Amino acid sequence: MIARFLQDIVVNDIEKNMEMDIDKGEELFAIDRGNFYELRKPNGWGTMAPKECEGKYYEIVRD
């Protein structure tokens, strides 16, 4: 699946002291993990996105 972002966001990983920028229109690979999608950039960086945020921050565009 593919997730397309509907707005610019910054993902903060407080535990690892890291940030990941995601731009509006950017597409990430999405894997269904129950209540979340695991989202990965082509370079391997990734995050978990709650499904309840679908439609607000991102949309699933392909299966």
ROKOL-178800 format. One record per residue: residue number from 1; residue in three letters; chain; x, y, z of N, C-alpha, C, CB in turn. Coordinates in steps of 0.2 Angstrom, whole numbers. Glycine has a CB too. Layout:
<pt k="NUM" r="Ala" c="A" n_c1="X" n_c2="Y" n_c3="Z" ca_c1="X" ca_c2="Y" ca_c3="Z" c_c1="X" c_c2="Y" c_c3="Z" cb_c1="X" cb_c2="Y" cb_c3="Z"/>
...
//
This chain:
<pt k="1" r="Met" c="A" n_c1="4" n_c2="-6" n_c3="0" ca_c1="0" ca_c2="0" ca_c3="0" c_c1="4" c_c2="6" c_c3="0" cb_c1="-5" cb_c2="0" cb_c3="6"/>
<pt k="2" r="Ile" c="A" n_c1="1" n_c2="12" n_c3="-2" ca_c1="5" ca_c2="18" ca_c3="-2" c_c1="1" c_c2="23" c_c3="2" cb_c1="6" cb_c2="21" cb_c3="-9"/>
<pt k="3" r="Ala" c="A" n_c1="4" n_c2="27" n_c3="6" ca_c1="1" ca_c2="32" ca_c3="10" c_c1="4" c_c2="39" c_c3="7" cb_c1="3" cb_c2="32" cb_c3="18"/>
<pt k="4" r="Arg" c="A" n_c1="-1" n_c2="44" n_c3="5" ca_c1="1" ca_c2="50" ca_c3="3" c_c1="-1" c_c2="55" c_c3="8" cb_c1="-3" cb_c2="52" cb_c3="-4"/>
<pt k="5" r="Phe" c="A" n_c1="4" n_c2="60" n_c3="10" ca_c1="2" ca_c2="64" ca_c3="15" c_c1="-1" c_c2="70" c_c3="13" cb_c1="9" cb_c2="66" cb_c3="18"/>
<pt k="6" r="Leu" c="A" n_c1="-6" n_c2="73" n_c3="17" ca_c1="-10" ca_c2="78" ca_c3="15" c_c1="-8" c_c2="85" c_c3="18" cb_c1="-17" cb_c2="77" cb_c3="18"/>
<pt k="7" r="Gln" c="A" n_c1="-3" n_c2="85" n_c3="22" ca_c1="0" ca_c2="91" ca_c3="25" c_c1="7" c_c2="89" c_c3="27" cb_c1="-4" cb_c2="93" cb_c3="31"/>
<pt k="8" r="Asp" c="A" n_c1="11" n_c2="95" n_c3="28" ca_c1="18" ca_c2="94" ca_c3="30" c_c1="18" c_c2="92" c_c3="38" cb_c1="22" cb_c2="100" cb_c3="29"/>
<pt k="9" r="Ile" c="A" n_c1="22" n_c2="87" n_c3="40" ca_c1="22" ca_c2="85" ca_c3="47" c_c1="30" c_c2="84" c_c3="49" cb_c1="18" cb_c2="79" cb_c3="48"/>
<pt k="10" r="Val" c="A" n_c1="31" n_c2="84" n_c3="55" ca_c1="37" ca_c2="82" ca_c3="58" c_c1="36" c_c2="77" c_c3="63" cb_c1="41" cb_c2="88" cb_c3="61"/>
<pt k="11" r="Val" c="A" n_c1="39" n_c2="71" n_c3="62" ca_c1="38" ca_c2="66" ca_c3="67" c_c1="44" c_c2="66" c_c3="72" cb_c1="38" cb_c2="59" cb_c3="63"/>
<pt k="12" r="Asn" c="A" n_c1="43" n_c2="67" n_c3="78" ca_c1="48" ca_c2="67" ca_c3="83" c_c1="48" c_c2="61" c_c3="87" cb_c1="46" cb_c2="73" cb_c3="88"/>
<pt k="13" r="Asp" c="A" n_c1="54" n_c2="57" n_c3="87" ca_c1="55" ca_c2="52" ca_c3="91" c_c1="59" c_c2="54" c_c3="97" cb_c1="59" cb_c2="46" cb_c3="87"/>
<pt k="14" r="Ile" c="A" n_c1="56" n_c2="55" n_c3="103" ca_c1="59" ca_c2="58" ca_c3="109" c_c1="64" c_c2="53" c_c3="112" cb_c1="53" cb_c2="59" cb_c3="114"/>
<pt k="15" r="Glu" c="A" n_c1="62" n_c2="46" n_c3="112" ca_c1="67" ca_c2="41" ca_c3="115" c_c1="73" c_c2="41" c_c3="111" cb_c1="63" cb_c2="35" cb_c3="115"/>
<pt k="16" r="Lys" c="A" n_c1="73" n_c2="42" n_c3="105" ca_c1="80" ca_c2="41" ca_c3="101" c_c1="82" c_c2="48" c_c3="99" cb_c1="78" cb_c2="37" cb_c3="94"/>
<pt k="17" r="Asn" c="A" n_c1="79" n_c2="54" n_c3="101" ca_c1="81" ca_c2="60" ca_c3="99" c_c1="82" c_c2="61" c_c3="92" cb_c1="87" cb_c2="62" cb_c3="103"/>
<pt k="18" r="Met" c="A" n_c1="77" n_c2="59" n_c3="88" ca_c1="77" ca_c2="60" ca_c3="81" c_c1="71" c_c2="63" c_c3="78" cb_c1="78" cb_c2="53" cb_c3="77"/>
<pt k="19" r="Glu" c="A" n_c1="71" n_c2="66" n_c3="72" ca_c1="66" ca_c2="69" ca_c3="68" c_c1="66" c_c2="67" c_c3="61" cb_c1="66" cb_c2="77" cb_c3="69"/>
<pt k="20" r="Met" c="A" n_c1="59" n_c2="66" n_c3="59" ca_c1="59" ca_c2="64" ca_c3="52" c_c1="53" c_c2="69" c_c3="49" cb_c1="56" cb_c2="57" cb_c3="51"/>
<pt k="21" r="Asp" c="A" n_c1="55" n_c2="73" n_c3="44" ca_c1="51" ca_c2="77" ca_c3="40" c_c1="47" c_c2="74" c_c3="35" cb_c1="55" cb_c2="83" cb_c3="37"/>
<pt k="22" r="Ile" c="A" n_c1="41" n_c2="75" n_c3="34" ca_c1="37" ca_c2="72" ca_c3="29" c_c1="33" c_c2="78" c_c3="25" cb_c1="32" cb_c2="66" cb_c3="31"/>
<pt k="23" r="Asp" c="A" n_c1="34" n_c2="79" n_c3="19" ca_c1="31" ca_c2="84" ca_c3="15" c_c1="24" c_c2="82" c_c3="12" cb_c1="36" cb_c2="86" cb_c3="9"/>
<pt k="24" r="Lys" c="A" n_c1="20" n_c2="88" n_c3="12" ca_c1="13" ca_c2="87" ca_c3="9" c_c1="14" c_c2="84" c_c3="2" cb_c1="9" cb_c2="94" cb_c3="8"/>
<pt k="25" r="Gly" c="A" n_c1="10" n_c2="79" n_c3="0" ca_c1="11" ca_c2="75" ca_c3="-6" c_c1="16" c_c2="70" c_c3="-6" cb_c1="13" cb_c2="80" cb_c3="-11"/>
<pt k="26" r="Glu" c="A" n_c1="20" n_c2="69" n_c3="-1" ca_c1="25" ca_c2="64" ca_c3="-1" c_c1="22" c_c2="57" c_c3="0" cb_c1="30" cb_c2="65" cb_c3="4"/>
<pt k="27" r="Glu" c="A" n_c1="24" n_c2="52" n_c3="-4" ca_c1="21" ca_c2="45" ca_c3="-3" c_c1="26" c_c2="40" c_c3="0" cb_c1="20" cb_c2="42" cb_c3="-10"/>
<pt k="28" r="Leu" c="A" n_c1="24" n_c2="37" n_c3="5" ca_c1="27" ca_c2="32" ca_c3="9" c_c1="24" c_c2="25" c_c3="8" cb_c1="28" cb_c2="34" cb_c3="17"/>
<pt k="29" r="Phe" c="A" n_c1="28" n_c2="20" n_c3="9" ca_c1="26" ca_c2="13" ca_c3="9" c_c1="22" c_c2="12" c_c3="15" cb_c1="31" cb_c2="8" cb_c3="8"/>
<pt k="30" r="Ala" c="A" n_c1="16" n_c2="9" n_c3="15" ca_c1="12" ca_c2="7" ca_c3="21" c_c1="11" c_c2="0" c_c3="22" cb_c1="5" cb_c2="11" cb_c3="20"/>
<pt k="31" r="Ile" c="A" n_c1="12" n_c2="-3" n_c3="28" ca_c1="10" ca_c2="-10" ca_c3="30" c_c1="5" c_c2="-9" c_c3="35" cb_c1="17" cb_c2="-13" cb_c3="32"/>
<pt k="32" r="Asp" c="A" n_c1="0" n_c2="-13" n_c3="34" ca_c1="-5" ca_c2="-13" ca_c3="39" c_c1="-3" c_c2="-17" c_c3="45" cb_c1="-12" cb_c2="-17" cb_c3="37"/>
<pt k="33" r="Arg" c="A" n_c1="-3" n_c2="-14" n_c3="51" ca_c1="-1" ca_c2="-17" ca_c3="58" c_c1="-6" c_c2="-17" c_c3="63" cb_c1="6" cb_c2="-14" cb_c3="60"/>
<pt k="34" r="Gly" c="A" n_c1="-12" n_c2="-18" n_c3="61" ca_c1="-18" ca_c2="-18" ca_c3="66" c_c1="-21" c_c2="-11" c_c3="66" cb_c1="-16" cb_c2="-21" cb_c3="73"/>
<pt k="35" r="Asn" c="A" n_c1="-20" n_c2="-8" n_c3="72" ca_c1="-22" ca_c2="-1" ca_c3="73" c_c1="-18" c_c2="4" c_c3="70" cb_c1="-23" cb_c2="0" cb_c3="81"/>
<pt k="36" r="Phe" c="A" n_c1="-12" n_c2="2" n_c3="67" ca_c1="-8" ca_c2="7" ca_c3="64" c_c1="-6" c_c2="5" c_c3="57" cb_c1="-1" cb_c2="8" cb_c3="69"/>
<pt k="37" r="Tyr" c="A" n_c1="-3" n_c2="9" n_c3="54" ca_c1="1" ca_c2="8" ca_c3="48" c_c1="8" c_c2="9" c_c3="49" cb_c1="-1" cb_c2="12" cb_c3="42"/>
<pt k="38" r="Glu" c="A" n_c1="13" n_c2="5" n_c3="47" ca_c1="20" ca_c2="6" ca_c3="47" c_c1="21" c_c2="9" c_c3="41" cb_c1="24" cb_c2="-1" cb_c3="48"/>
<pt k="39" r="Leu" c="A" n_c1="24" n_c2="15" n_c3="41" ca_c1="25" ca_c2="19" ca_c3="35" c_c1="33" c_c2="20" c_c3="34" cb_c1="22" cb_c2="26" cb_c3="36"/>
<pt k="40" r="Arg" c="A" n_c1="35" n_c2="19" n_c3="28" ca_c1="43" ca_c2="19" ca_c3="27" c_c1="44" c_c2="23" c_c3="21" cb_c1="45" cb_c2="12" cb_c3="26"/>
<pt k="41" r="Lys" c="A" n_c1="49" n_c2="27" n_c3="21" ca_c1="52" ca_c2="31" ca_c3="15" c_c1="56" c_c2="26" c_c3="11" cb_c1="56" cb_c2="37" cb_c3="18"/>
<pt k="42" r="Pro" c="A" n_c1="58" n_c2="27" n_c3="5" ca_c1="62" ca_c2="23" ca_c3="1" c_c1="69" c_c2="22" c_c3="4" cb_c1="63" cb_c2="26" cb_c3="-6"/>
<pt k="43" r="Asn" c="A" n_c1="71" n_c2="27" n_c3="8" ca_c1="78" ca_c2="26" ca_c3="11" c_c1="78" c_c2="22" c_c3="18" cb_c1="81" cb_c2="33" cb_c3="13"/>
<pt k="44" r="Gly" c="A" n_c1="72" n_c2="19" n_c3="20" ca_c1="71" ca_c2="15" ca_c3="25" c_c1="69" c_c2="18" c_c3="32" cb_c1="78" cb_c2="12" cb_c3="27"/>
<pt k="45" r="Trp" c="A" n_c1="69" n_c2="25" n_c3="32" ca_c1="67" ca_c2="28" ca_c3="38" c_c1="59" c_c2="27" c_c3="38" cb_c1="68" cb_c2="36" cb_c3="38"/>
<pt k="46" r="Gly" c="A" n_c1="57" n_c2="27" n_c3="44" ca_c1="49" ca_c2="25" ca_c3="45" c_c1="47" c_c2="27" c_c3="52" cb_c1="48" cb_c2="18" cb_c3="44"/>
<pt k="47" r="Thr" c="A" n_c1="40" n_c2="26" n_c3="52" ca_c1="36" ca_c2="28" ca_c3="58" c_c1="30" c_c2="24" c_c3="58" cb_c1="35" cb_c2="36" cb_c3="58"/>
<pt k="48" r="Met" c="A" n_c1="26" n_c2="24" n_c3="64" ca_c1="20" ca_c2="21" ca_c3="64" c_c1="15" c_c2="26" c_c3="64" cb_c1="20" cb_c2="16" cb_c3="71"/>
<pt k="49" r="Ala" c="A" n_c1="9" n_c2="25" n_c3="61" ca_c1="4" ca_c2="30" ca_c3="60" c_c1="-3" c_c2="27" c_c3="62" cb_c1="3" cb_c2="33" cb_c3="53"/>
<pt k="50" r="Pro" c="A" n_c1="-6" n_c2="30" n_c3="67" ca_c1="-12" ca_c2="28" ca_c3="69" c_c1="-18" c_c2="28" c_c3="64" cb_c1="-15" cb_c2="31" cb_c3="75"/>
<pt k="51" r="Lys" c="A" n_c1="-22" n_c2="23" n_c3="63" ca_c1="-27" ca_c2="23" ca_c3="58" c_c1="-32" c_c2="28" c_c3="58" cb_c1="-30" cb_c2="16" cb_c3="57"/>
<pt k="52" r="Glu" c="A" n_c1="-33" n_c2="30" n_c3="65" ca_c1="-38" ca_c2="36" ca_c3="66" c_c1="-35" c_c2="42" c_c3="63" cb_c1="-39" cb_c2="37" cb_c3="73"/>
<pt k="53" r="Cys" c="A" n_c1="-29" n_c2="43" n_c3="61" ca_c1="-26" ca_c2="49" ca_c3="58" c_c1="-27" c_c2="49" c_c3="50" cb_c1="-19" cb_c2="50" cb_c3="60"/>
<pt k="54" r="Glu" c="A" n_c1="-30" n_c2="43" n_c3="48" ca_c1="-31" ca_c2="43" ca_c3="40" c_c1="-36" c_c2="48" c_c3="38" cb_c1="-33" cb_c2="36" cb_c3="38"/>
<pt k="55" r="Gly" c="A" n_c1="-35" n_c2="52" n_c3="33" ca_c1="-40" ca_c2="57" ca_c3="31" c_c1="-38" c_c2="64" c_c3="34" cb_c1="-47" cb_c2="55" cb_c3="33"/>
<pt k="56" r="Lys" c="A" n_c1="-34" n_c2="64" n_c3="39" ca_c1="-32" ca_c2="70" ca_c3="42" c_c1="-25" c_c2="72" c_c3="40" cb_c1="-33" cb_c2="70" cb_c3="50"/>
<pt k="57" r="Tyr" c="A" n_c1="-21" n_c2="67" n_c3="41" ca_c1="-13" ca_c2="68" ca_c3="40" c_c1="-11" c_c2="65" c_c3="33" cb_c1="-9" cb_c2="66" cb_c3="45"/>
<pt k="58" r="Tyr" c="A" n_c1="-14" n_c2="59" n_c3="32" ca_c1="-12" ca_c2="55" ca_c3="26" c_c1="-18" c_c2="51" c_c3="23" cb_c1="-7" cb_c2="50" cb_c3="28"/>
<pt k="59" r="Glu" c="A" n_c1="-18" n_c2="49" n_c3="17" ca_c1="-23" ca_c2="45" ca_c3="14" c_c1="-20" c_c2="38" c_c3="11" cb_c1="-27" cb_c2="49" cb_c3="9"/>
<pt k="60" r="Ile" c="A" n_c1="-23" n_c2="33" n_c3="11" ca_c1="-20" ca_c2="27" ca_c3="8" c_c1="-23" c_c2="27" c_c3="1" cb_c1="-23" cb_c2="20" cb_c3="12"/>
<pt k="61" r="Val" c="A" n_c1="-18" n_c2="27" n_c3="-4" ca_c1="-20" ca_c2="28" ca_c3="-11" c_c1="-20" c_c2="22" c_c3="-15" cb_c1="-16" cb_c2="33" cb_c3="-14"/>
<pt k="62" r="Arg" c="A" n_c1="-16" n_c2="17" n_c3="-13" ca_c1="-16" ca_c2="11" ca_c3="-17" c_c1="-15" c_c2="5" c_c3="-12" cb_c1="-10" cb_c2="11" cb_c3="-22"/>
<pt k="63" r="Asp" c="A" n_c1="-18" n_c2="-1" n_c3="-14" ca_c1="-17" ca_c2="-7" ca_c3="-11" c_c1="-12" c_c2="-11" c_c3="-14" cb_c1="-24" cb_c2="-11" cb_c3="-10"/>
//
